[in-house]
Amino acid sequence: MSDQAKPRPQVPDGQSRFVVTRQKQPNEKGFVGYDVIWEQFQKEVPYQTPKRP
């Protein structure tokens, strides 16, 4: 058995309506993680004080 880790296959970016996942580069231990990028789906409106009667 060899002590070298197998190279991980390159995974294409995963895309859905509001989320994109990208594969990270392997670290020194061989762990491959993923970046999760969220797009905003709610619009923020600046607060305005209500009118006084």
Secondary structure, DSSP 8 states (H G I E B T S, - for coil): ---S---------EE-SSEEEEE----TT----EEEEE---S-----------
